[in-house]
Amino acid sequence: MTLSSRVESVPISGTLYISEIVRAMEKKGKKILRLDIGDLNFRTPDHIVRALEEAVNKGMTHYASSKGIRELREAIAQVYERRYGVDINPERNVIITPGAKFALYAVLYTVLNKGEKVLIPTPCWVSYEGIVRMCEGIPVLIKTEGEEYCITYDLLTKHYDEEVKAIIINTPNNPTGKIYTLKELREVKEFANERRIFVISDEVYDSIVFDGEHISMLDLMGLDEGCIIVNSFSKKYAMTGWRLGYIIANEDVIRSVNKVIQQSISCVPPFIQWAGYVALTSEESQEFIKSMIKELRVRRDVLDNGLRGIMNITYRRPEATFYFFVRIPYKGSSVEFSKRLLEEHSIAVVPGKFFGGYDNYIRLSFGSITVDELRIFIDKFKEAVRHLSS
Ligand SMILES: Cc1ncc(COP(=O)(O)O)c(C=O)c1O
């Protein structure tokens, strides 16, 4: 019996690959410093958990609209209207999904015909390539320029041909922690407008910002121009396991995505959506985000100060997210470096190869590690870099 070639060509998830090895080591009693996890060690705030319990008790346990409960769609539209001054119709322009990952899948499934191309500036999140392939599209990875990972009109133009249907922008970016500048985003818009291609903007880290300000693609580009926003509750409210996200797009895209939802998952559980509604609309959530950022900023600074003292590594200080993308002085591959770091020094990181082929980089996550553990990490990492690069 043979399996579909469609799935055979899909790469494995790099982050899940590492966490499976780590789990096996931890089962044997090994203590691992986990800087591989793209998750946060903050509890989902109590008021959000309570909202879920109340919704279950009230009987929100049946099928809901495939587009999502109206209260949540309205709240999302209001947030964007307030923040960016754009007109969003909750009925026609918003749909609720089980997380941003599925949102991206549903969008690309909706937008792409077999063999059409998607431009992906790199370094990029590990899953874009796989999701495009699952939708029978062709990912075109574009190495951004210089130490600042810049996107320019000219760079995008060099990779364009008639088969290109969309571009994925991720700001703030995983793994670099960079917020794309207004100039860069304007060039993306100009490039996309001239060629009439979709801009899919993944903004899941829009609230985890330490310096500067996140700019939404929606601030520059209308939904009718092909701007599609993907966002989720995972990172800002420490709700990664809840699986709740959304898409904002023009009416045609939303109508098509709605069919994908109807014929796959039917709907997102309504009690989870209700908890999302409370997360989005209550004051306590803003307090939670503030305190989470305060703690993450301390971790960012501790890591920044520590890494600065390590010879032969370079990185760009992240102004958002909870990642550092670090260039390593190692002659072999980033997968080999990461495996040796894990097996010989009990440190888990994600190889740069998985973020668009950056084989002399690793990604460090400070989302799920304490400040004390970070200090231990810095000493051990210093020693490991010396040992592995000699
Ligand atoms: C850039 C980016 N987009 C999307 C996602 C997926 O988010 P969700 O948990 O909402 O599916 C992640 C998760 O790590 C991410 O880093």
PDBQT file of the ligand as one rigid body, heavy atoms in Angstrom, charges set to zero:
ROOT
HETATM    1  C1  LIG A 401       5.114  32.731  13.762  1.00  0.00    +0.000 C 
HETATM    2  C2  LIG A 401       4.113  31.757  14.277  1.00  0.00    +0.000 A 
HETATM    3  N1  LIG A 401       2.929  31.649  13.661  1.00  0.00    +0.000 NA
HETATM    4  C3  LIG A 401       1.980  30.793  14.074  1.00  0.00    +0.000 A 
HETATM    5  C4  LIG A 401       2.197  29.993  15.175  1.00  0.00    +0.000 A 
HETATM    6  C5  LIG A 401       1.117  29.036  15.607  1.00  0.00    +0.000 C 
HETATM    7  O1  LIG A 401       0.343  29.596  16.598  1.00  0.00    +0.000 OA
HETATM    8  P1  LIG A 401      -0.948  28.852  17.160  1.00  0.00    +0.000 P 
HETATM    9  O2  LIG A 401      -0.580  28.259  18.474  1.00  0.00    +0.000 OA
HETATM   10  O3  LIG A 401      -1.969  29.922  17.296  1.00  0.00    +0.000 OA
HETATM   11  O4  LIG A 401      -1.359  27.816  16.168  1.00  0.00    +0.000 OA
HETATM   12  C6  LIG A 401       3.432  30.038  15.856  1.00  0.00    +0.000 A 
HETATM   13  C7  LIG A 401       3.700  29.150  16.982  1.00  0.00    +0.000 C 
HETATM   14  O5  LIG A 401       4.787  29.021  17.496  1.00  0.00    +0.000 OA
HETATM   15  C8  LIG A 401       4.407  30.954  15.392  1.00  0.00    +0.000 A 
HETATM   16  O6  LIG A 401       5.594  31.065  16.015  1.00  0.00    +0.000 OA
ENDROOT
TORSDOF 0
